[in-house]
Amino acid sequence: MSRRNVIAVLLLWIAGLALRLSVLAVPPITPQITAELKLSATGIGILGGLPIVLFALAAVPGSLLIARFGAYQTLLLGLLLNALGCALRGAAPDAITLYATTALMAAGVAMMQPSLPPLVRQWLPAHVGFGTAVFTNGLLVGEIFPVALTLPVVVPLVGGSWRLALVFWAIPVLLIAVILMLLRPPAAKVEVRRPVHWWPNWRDPLLWKLGLTFGTVNAMYFAGNAFLPDYLTTLNRADLISSALTAINFGQLPASLLMLAFAGRLQGKVWPFGLMGLAALLSVIGLATTNGFLLLTSAAVLGFCCAGVLVLALALPPLLYPPEDVARVSAAMFTLSYGCAVVVPIISGVLWDLSGIPALAFLPIGLCAVLLIAWTPTFRFVPRQTA
């Protein structure tokens, strides 16, 4: 691998890392935030759901910035807003300010996300699947670091202050922005043209198929994380909560590593989507019907499947669309997918509340896997000339 490609891989990985460091710094210190700012249960829900809503709403405006200024410049701007919003949360005097600074941070992340697929196409044009697996691996590692390190390492390091803990996680995001400024890979031999259009072509059936495919895994992942703790409590197995959440999140890493090794062979293939969908369906059934070791295994399999489809789906816009259309197609995918991640958990909660049967919360999650299986045979991954 050339020096240029090595630099590109490094930058894609750390950019993926920055997508989640600031977002997942909050859950471990939520009890401290709640106690000081006197947040209600609804307030906690807003704090947790606000980033996902912004990911959906701000993705297409991010495409506008890419069309105007380019993917690289948009990525840098997103990183700076991400770091600024994360740090300002530490100074929030009340809940409203905390929500506003969280929205600023999430808007930065939402701008970063659609900039990465076109950068993969620009920096690693001959290795799109591998490049996508690289920044997705960074994203998954970025989900683990703040969850694993905030309470045992960061909070004691900053004297027990949740405010300084949030400032702490803004620092690596800012450093990543600086590294990207200093180590930008030299221009490719064939420059990617700046996008002419930024608004997605919502009449494109393939765009909807890609977005909803991405949406199924986002919905399964976020809804699974949301309902597992309360569900296990109803089973009198609160002792499994930590293990189950660890399983569903760490289960993503093996899939990401496998994608790094085999992305080139799997990119653009149809059968992995159906296979992952089937395995995800079986895992959801396992979550709703088993206990103990089988439940933990089911959680790990669900995480594995979500990560596998995530990598394969994110690699498709650079593979199937002209370079100038990749950003707006990717932005539409993020809008649709995070919309699913908002709607499906709500439906799961309503089913649980209306029926009084906790296991019914997994029904919409399982239907997402069924949808993935059902429309896999309709996939035709043929490169096109225009979106």
C-alpha positions in Angstrom: 0.0 0.0 0.0 1.4 3.4 -1.0 2.1 6.1 1.6 -0.8 8.1 0.2 -3.2 5.2 0.8 -1.8 4.6 4.3 -2.5 8.3 5.2 -6.0 8.0 3.7 -6.8 4.9 5.8 -5.6 6.6 9.0 -7.6 9.7 8.3 -10.8 7.8 7.5 -10.4 5.7 10.7 -10.0 8.6 13.0 -12.8 10.5 11.2 -15.1 7.5 11.9 -13.9 7.5 15.5 -15.0 11.2 15.9 -18.5 10.3 14.8 -19.4 8.8 18.1 -16.9 9.9 20.8 -18.9 12.9 21.9 -22.3 11.4 21.4 -21.8 8.4 23.7 -20.0 10.4 26.4 -23.3 11.3 27.9 -25.0 7.9 28.8 -22.4 6.9 31.5 -22.9 10.3 33.3 -26.6 10.7 32.8 -27.4 10.1 36.5 -25.0 13.0 37.5 -26.5 15.3 34.9 -30.0 14.4 36.0 -29.3 15.1 39.6 -27.7 18.5 39.0 -30.0 19.8 36.3 -33.1 18.1 37.7 -34.1 16.4 34.5 -37.4 14.4 34.3 -37.7 11.1 32.6 -39.0 12.9 29.6 -35.9 15.2 29.7 -33.6 12.2 29.8 -35.4 10.8 26.7 -35.0 14.2 24.9 -31.3 14.2 25.7 -30.8 10.7 24.4 -33.1 11.1 21.3 -32.0 14.5 20.2 -28.8 13.4 18.5 -30.7 10.8 16.4 -33.3 13.4 15.3 -30.5 15.8 14.3 -28.7 13.0 12.4 -31.9 12.6 10.3 -32.7 16.3 9.9 -29.3 17.8 9.3 -27.9 15.2 6.8 -29.4 16.8 3.7 -28.3 20.3 4.7 -24.9 18.7 5.1 -25.2 17.6 1.4 -25.7 21.3 0.5 -22.5 22.2 2.3 -20.6 19.5 0.4 -22.0 20.8 -2.9 -21.0 24.3 -2.0 -17.6 23.8 -0.3 -16.6 20.2 -0.9 -16.6 17.0 1.2 -13.2 17.6 2.9 -14.1 21.2 4.1 -17.5 20.0 5.3 -15.9 17.2 7.3 -13.6 19.8 9.0 -16.5 22.1 9.7 -18.5 19.2 11.2 -15.6 18.2 13.4 -15.2 21.7 14.8 -18.9 22.1 15.5 -18.9 18.6 17.1 -16.0 19.5 19.4 -17.5 23.0 20.2 -20.9 21.6 21.0 -19.5 18.8 23.2 -17.4 21.2 25.2 -20.2 23.8 25.6 -22.4 21.1 27.1 -20.1 21.1 30.1 -21.0 24.8 30.8 -24.7 24.3 30.4 -26.5 26.0 33.4 -29.9 24.4 32.7 -31.6 21.8 30.6 -32.6 24.1 27.7 -28.9 25.1 27.2 -27.9 21.5 27.5 -30.3 20.5 24.7 -29.2 23.4 22.5 -25.5 22.5 22.8 -26.3 18.9 22.3 -28.1 19.9 19.1 -25.0 21.8 18.0 -22.8 18.8 18.6 -25.2 16.5 16.8 -25.5 18.9 13.8 -21.7 18.7 13.5 -21.8 14.9 13.4 -24.7 14.9 10.9 -22.6 17.1 8.6 -19.6 14.7 8.9 -21.6 11.5 8.1 -22.5 12.2 4.4 -19.0 13.7 3.8 -17.2 10.4 4.4 -18.6 8.2 1.5 -17.5 10.7 -1.1 -14.1 11.1 0.6 -13.7 7.3 0.4 -14.3 7.5 -3.3 -11.8 10.4 -3.7 -9.0 9.1 -1.4 -9.3 5.3 -2.1 -11.1 5.0 -5.5 -9.8 1.4 -6.1 -10.7 0.2 -2.6 -14.2 1.7 -1.8 -15.4 -1.3 0.2 -12.2 -1.4 2.3 -12.3 2.3 2.9 -15.9 2.2 4.0 -15.1 -0.7 6.4 -12.2 1.4 7.8 -14.3 4.4 8.8 -17.1 2.2 10.0 -14.6 0.3 12.2 -13.5 3.7 13.6 -17.2 4.5 14.3 -17.8 1.3 16.2 -14.6 1.7 18.2 -15.8 5.3 18.9 -19.0 3.8 20.4 -17.0 1.7 22.9 -14.3 4.1 24.1 -16.6 6.7 25.9 -18.9 4.0 27.3 -16.0 1.9 28.7 -13.7 4.7 29.9 -15.9 7.6 31.1 -16.8 6.3 34.5 -13.7 4.3 35.5 -11.0 6.6 34.0 -12.2 10.0 32.8 -14.5 11.1 35.7 -11.8 10.3 38.4 -9.2 12.0 36.2 -11.2 15.3 36.1 -12.1 15.3 39.8 -15.5 13.7 39.5 -17.0 16.5 37.4 -19.4 15.4 34.7 -18.9 18.8 33.1 -15.2 18.4 32.7 -15.8 14.9 31.5 -17.7 16.3 28.5 -15.0 18.8 27.8 -12.4 16.0 28.0 -14.2 14.1 25.1 -14.2 17.3 23.0 -10.4 17.3 23.0 -9.8 14.2 20.8 -12.5 15.4 18.4 -10.6 18.7 18.1 -7.3 16.9 17.7 -8.7 14.8 14.9 -9.7 18.0 13.1 -6.1 19.3 13.4 -4.6 16.0 12.2 -7.0 16.1 9.2 -5.8 19.6 8.4 -2.1 18.6 8.6 -2.2 15.2 6.8 -4.7 15.6 4.1 -3.8 13.1 1.3 -2.5 14.6 -1.9 -5.1 15.0 -4.7 -6.0 11.8 -6.6 -4.9 11.6 -10.2 -8.6 11.9 -11.2 -10.2 14.6 -9.1 -13.8 14.1 -7.9 -16.0 16.8 -9.4 -17.8 19.0 -6.9 -21.5 18.1 -6.8 -23.8 20.1 -9.0 -26.9 19.1 -7.1 -27.3 18.8 -3.3 -31.0 17.9 -2.9 -31.6 14.2 -3.2 -33.7 12.8 -6.0 -36.5 11.3 -3.9 -38.1 9.7 -6.9 -35.1 7.4 -7.3 -36.3 3.9 -6.1 -32.8 2.7 -5.4 -32.2 5.6 -3.1 -35.2 4.6 -1.0 -34.1 1.0 -1.0 -30.6 1.9 0.2 -32.0 4.2 2.8 -34.5 1.8 4.2 -31.9 -1.0 4.2 -29.6 1.1 6.3 -32.7 2.1 8.3 -33.5 -1.5 9.2 -30.2 -2.0 10.9 -30.2 1.4 12.6 -33.7 0.7 14.0 -32.7 -2.8 15.2 -29.6 -1.5 16.9 -31.1 1.5 18.6 -34.3 -0.2 19.6 -32.5 -3.3 20.9 -30.2 -1.1 23.1 -33.2 0.9 24.3 -35.5 -2.0 25.4 -33.1 -4.7 26.6 -32.5 -3.1 30.1 -36.2 -2.7 30.9 -37.1 -6.0 29.3 -34.5 -7.9 31.4 -35.8 -6.2 34.5 -39.3 -7.6 33.8 -37.7 -11.0 33.6 -36.1 -10.5 37.0 -32.7 -10.7 35.3 -31.4 -7.2 35.9 -28.0 -8.9 36.5 -27.8 -9.5 32.7 -28.3 -5.8 31.7 -24.6 -4.9 31.5 -23.7 -8.2 29.8 -26.4 -7.9 27.2 -25.6 -4.3 26.3 -21.9 -5.2 26.1 -22.8 -8.2 23.9 -24.8 -6.2 21.4 -22.2 -3.5 21.1 -19.0 -5.6 21.2 -20.7 -8.0 18.8 -20.3 -5.3 16.1 -16.5 -5.4 16.2 -15.9 -8.9 14.8 -18.2 -8.0 11.9 -16.3 -4.8 11.3 -13.0 -6.6 11.3 -14.3 -9.3 8.9 -15.4 -6.5 6.6 -11.9 -5.0 6.7 -10.6 -8.4 5.5 -13.3 -9.3 2.9 -15.0 -6.0 2.0 -13.5 -6.1 -1.5 -15.1 -9.5 -2.2 -18.5 -8.8 -0.6 -19.1 -5.2 -1.9 -21.9 -5.0 -4.3 -23.0 -8.6 -3.6 -26.7 -9.3 -2.8 -26.6 -12.5 -0.8 -24.8 -11.1 2.4 -27.8 -8.8 3.0 -30.3 -11.7 3.0 -28.0 -13.8 5.1 -27.5 -11.1 7.7 -31.2 -10.4 7.7 -32.0 -14.0 8.4 -29.4 -14.2 11.2 -30.8 -10.9 12.7 -34.4 -12.3 12.7 -33.3 -15.4 14.5 -31.4 -13.2 17.1 -34.4 -11.0 17.7 -36.5 -14.2 18.3 -33.8 -15.3 20.7 -34.0 -12.1 22.6 -37.8 -12.3 23.0 -37.9 -16.0 23.9 -34.8 -17.1 25.7 -32.8 -16.2 28.8 -29.3 -16.4 30.2 -26.5 -17.5 27.8 -28.8 -17.8 24.8 -30.1 -14.3 25.2 -26.6 -12.9 25.5 -25.6 -14.9 22.4 -28.6 -13.5 20.5 -27.6 -9.9 21.5 -24.1 -10.5 20.2 -25.4 -11.9 16.9 -27.8 -8.9 16.5 -24.9 -6.5 16.9 -22.8 -8.5 14.4 -25.5 -8.4 11.8 -26.2 -4.7 12.2 -22.5 -3.9 11.8 -22.2 -6.2 8.8 -25.1 -4.6 6.9 -24.0 -1.1 8.0 -20.6 -1.5 6.3 -22.0 -3.1 3.1 -24.8 -0.5 2.8 -22.5 2.5 3.3 -20.2 1.2 0.6 -23.0 1.2 -2.0 -23.4 5.0 -2.9 -19.7 5.3 -4.0 -20.0 2.1 -5.9 -23.3 2.7 -7.6 -23.5 6.5 -8.2 -21.3 9.0 -10.1 -18.9 10.9 -7.8 -20.8 14.1 -7.9 -24.0 12.3 -6.6 -22.5 10.3 -3.8 -22.9 13.0 -1.1 -26.6 13.7 -1.7 -27.4 10.0 -2.0 -25.5 9.3 1.3 -27.3 12.2 3.0 -30.7 10.8 1.9 -29.6 7.4 3.3 -28.8 8.9 6.7 -32.1 10.9 6.8 -34.2 7.8 6.0 -32.2 5.5 8.3 -32.1 7.7 11.4 -35.8 8.4 10.8 -36.4 4.7 11.1 -34.2 4.7 14.3 -36.6 7.2 15.8 -39.9 5.7 14.7 -39.3 2.0 15.4 -38.5 2.3 19.1 -41.6 4.5 19.6 -43.8 1.8 17.9 -42.1 -0.9 20.1 -42.9 1.1 23.2 -46.5 1.7 22.2 -47.0 -2.1 21.7 -45.5 -2.8 25.1 -47.7 -0.2 26.8 -50.9 -1.2 25.1 -50.5 -4.9 25.4 -48.7 -5.2 28.7 -46.5 -7.9 27.1 -42.8 -6.8 27.3 -41.8 -9.3 24.5 -44.0 -7.5 22.0 -41.5 -4.6 22.0 -39.3 -6.9 19.9 -42.0 -7.4 17.2 -41.2 -4.2 15.2 -37.5 -5.0 15.6 -38.1 -8.4 14.1 -40.2 -7.0 11.3 -37.2 -4.8 10.3 -35.2 -8.0 9.8 -38.1 -9.5 7.8 -38.2 -6.5 5.5 -34.4 -6.8 4.9 -34.9 -10.5 3.9 -38.0 -9.8 1.8 -36.5 -7.1 -0.4 -33.0 -8.5 -0.8 -34.0 -10.5 -3.9 -35.1 -7.2 -5.5 -31.6 -5.7 -5.2 -29.9 -4.9 -8.5 -26.6 -3.3 -7.7 -25.8 -1.8 -11.2 -23.7 1.4 -11.4 -25.6 4.3 -12.9 -24.7 7.5 -14.7 -26.8 9.9 -12.7 -29.0 9.9 -9.6 
